[in-house]
Amino acid sequence: MKELREKWNRIYSQDEPGKQAAAPVLSENAFLLPPEGSALDLASGLGANAIFLAEHGLKVTALDISGVAIEKLRAYAGRHRLAIEARQEAINPASLPSSSFDVIVISRFLDRSLTDAIINALKPGGLLFYQTFTRLKVNAEGPSNPAYLLGTHELLDLFAPLRTVFYRDNAAIGDIHRGLRNEAQFIGQKPDPETLP
């Protein structure tokens, strides 16, 4: 765990919040966001998704293993008066309280052991925005360890209890130099028993 924390501290020491774009699965589907509520940016790094969510009126919790990233994000949120609570944590199921978030965003992070806790942490009707790397690659971008790469349709399988709102995996179809490659995108909604027909 210490090794992992030090690795990400080194990476995030070379950059600053506010310079990165939010994950396309979030920014391109922002019209789905509720006008207010609580959101979680899981494995937030420097907080591009957290910043985006806060700028869209949500109260955001940002969790990451890197103390460097979290301190930078806290300072940025303070300067810009954004409703972001940034916390350094080695993320585990206990990090995700039950029925706490209207929105959860996960970008370029994969820990399959958290799947049930992520679903459980969504409020009824809550939305999960997820985008990360796939095993089917058209170039060397992203990790090489298969433990951190999605199999075919794996996001759909992992989050089958959620209603699929959006899914995209362009794989190696067509012009591989255009469009989203090496990553899959998923948006799912937790069923709300009160609104089911």
C-alpha positions in Angstrom: 0.0 0.0 0.0 2.9 2.4 0.9 4.5 1.7 -2.5 1.3 2.5 -4.3 0.7 5.7 -2.3 4.3 6.8 -3.1 3.9 6.0 -6.8 0.8 8.2 -7.1 2.3 11.0 -4.9 5.2 11.2 -7.4 2.8 11.3 -10.3 0.6 14.0 -8.8 3.4 16.1 -7.6 4.1 17.0 -11.2 0.7 18.5 -12.0 -2.0 20.8 -10.6 -5.8 20.6 -10.3 -7.9 22.4 -12.8 -5.7 21.4 -15.8 -7.3 18.1 -16.5 -10.6 17.4 -18.3 -13.4 15.5 -16.6 -13.9 11.9 -17.9 -15.8 12.1 -21.2 -18.5 9.7 -19.8 -19.3 12.4 -17.4 -18.7 15.6 -19.4 -20.5 14.3 -22.5 -23.5 13.2 -20.5 -23.7 16.0 -17.9 -27.4 16.6 -18.9 -28.2 13.5 -16.9 -26.9 15.0 -13.6 -29.4 16.0 -11.0 -29.5 19.8 -10.3 -28.3 19.2 -6.7 -27.4 16.4 -4.4 -24.3 14.5 -3.2 -21.6 13.0 -5.4 -18.5 10.8 -5.0 -15.4 11.0 -7.1 -13.8 7.7 -6.3 -10.0 7.5 -6.8 -10.2 11.1 -7.7 -6.6 12.0 -8.3 -6.3 15.7 -8.8 -10.1 15.9 -8.9 -11.1 16.7 -12.5 -14.4 14.9 -12.0 -14.9 16.3 -8.5 -14.4 19.9 -9.8 -16.8 19.3 -12.7 -19.5 17.9 -10.4 -19.1 20.8 -7.9 -19.3 23.3 -10.7 -22.6 21.6 -11.6 -24.1 22.2 -8.2 -23.3 19.0 -6.4 -21.7 18.5 -3.0 -18.7 16.3 -3.7 -16.7 13.8 -1.7 -13.3 13.0 -3.4 -11.3 10.0 -2.2 -7.8 9.1 -3.3 -4.8 7.2 -1.9 -2.5 10.1 -2.7 -2.1 12.7 0.0 -0.3 15.0 -2.5 -3.4 14.9 -4.8 -5.8 15.4 -2.0 -3.9 18.4 -0.5 -3.7 20.0 -3.9 -7.4 19.4 -4.5 -8.4 20.8 -1.1 -6.4 24.0 -1.8 -8.0 24.4 -5.2 -11.5 23.8 -3.9 -10.9 26.4 -1.2 -9.6 29.0 -3.6 -12.5 28.5 -6.0 -15.1 28.0 -3.2 -16.2 24.6 -4.5 -18.2 22.2 -2.3 -15.6 19.4 -2.3 -14.6 17.4 0.7 -11.3 15.8 -0.3 -10.0 12.8 1.8 -6.9 10.6 1.6 -7.9 7.0 1.9 -6.8 3.6 0.9 -10.2 2.8 -0.7 -12.1 -0.2 0.6 -15.8 -1.2 1.0 -15.9 0.6 4.3 -15.0 3.9 2.5 -18.5 3.7 0.8 -21.4 4.3 3.2 -24.7 2.8 2.2 -27.2 4.9 0.2 -25.1 8.1 0.5 -24.6 9.4 -3.1 -26.9 10.6 -5.9 -23.9 10.3 -8.3 -20.7 8.3 -8.2 -18.0 8.8 -10.8 -15.1 6.4 -11.4 -12.5 7.1 -14.1 -9.5 5.0 -15.0 -9.6 2.9 -11.8 -10.7 -0.7 -11.4 -11.0 -2.7 -8.2 -13.6 -5.4 -8.7 -13.8 -6.1 -5.0 -15.6 -2.7 -4.6 -18.5 -3.5 -7.0 -21.1 -4.4 -4.4 -20.1 -1.5 -2.1 -20.3 1.0 -5.0 -23.9 -0.2 -5.9 -24.8 -0.1 -2.2 -23.4 3.5 -1.8 -25.8 4.8 -4.5 -29.1 6.2 -3.3 -32.2 4.8 -5.0 -32.3 6.5 -8.4 -28.6 7.4 -8.2 -26.3 7.3 -11.2 -22.9 5.6 -11.7 -20.7 7.1 -14.4 -17.8 4.7 -15.0 -15.0 4.8 -17.6 -11.8 2.8 -17.6 -9.4 0.8 -19.7 -10.1 -2.5 -21.6 -8.0 -5.5 -22.4 -8.7 -5.1 -26.1 -6.3 -2.3 -27.1 -5.5 -0.6 -30.4 -2.3 1.0 -28.9 -0.2 0.9 -25.7 -2.2 3.5 -23.8 -3.2 2.5 -20.3 -2.0 -0.2 -17.9 -0.7 -3.6 -19.2 -1.6 -5.6 -16.1 -4.9 -7.5 -17.0 -6.0 -7.1 -13.4 -6.6 -3.4 -14.1 -8.3 -4.0 -17.5 -11.9 -4.7 -18.4 -12.9 -7.8 -20.2 -15.6 -7.7 -23.0 -18.8 -6.2 -21.5 -17.4 -6.5 -18.0 -18.9 -3.2 -16.8 -22.3 -4.5 -17.8 -21.7 -7.7 -16.0 -20.3 -6.1 -12.8 -23.1 -3.6 -12.5 -25.9 -5.8 -13.8 -28.2 -4.7 -10.8 -28.2 -1.2 -12.2 -30.4 -0.1 -15.1 -28.1 0.5 -18.1 -28.6 4.1 -19.2 -25.5 4.2 -21.5 -22.8 1.9 -22.6 -19.9 2.3 -25.1 -17.0 0.2 -26.1 -15.8 0.9 -29.7 -13.2 -1.9 -29.5 -11.2 -2.1 -32.7 -14.2 -1.5 -35.1 -13.8 0.9 -38.1 -11.1 3.6 -38.1 -9.1 2.8 -35.0 -7.5 6.3 -35.1 -10.8 8.0 -34.3 -13.3 7.8 -31.5 -12.9 6.3 -28.0 -10.4 3.5 -28.0 -8.9 1.3 -25.2 -11.7 2.3 -22.8 -15.3 1.4 -22.1 -18.0 3.7 -20.7 -21.0 2.9 -18.6 -23.8 4.9 -17.0 -26.1 2.9 -14.7 -29.0 3.9 -12.5 -29.9 2.2 -9.2 -33.5 1.1 -9.2 -35.8 3.2 -7.0 -38.6 0.9 -5.7 -40.9 3.9 -5.2 -40.8 4.8 -8.9 -40.9 1.3 -10.4 -44.0 0.6 -12.5 
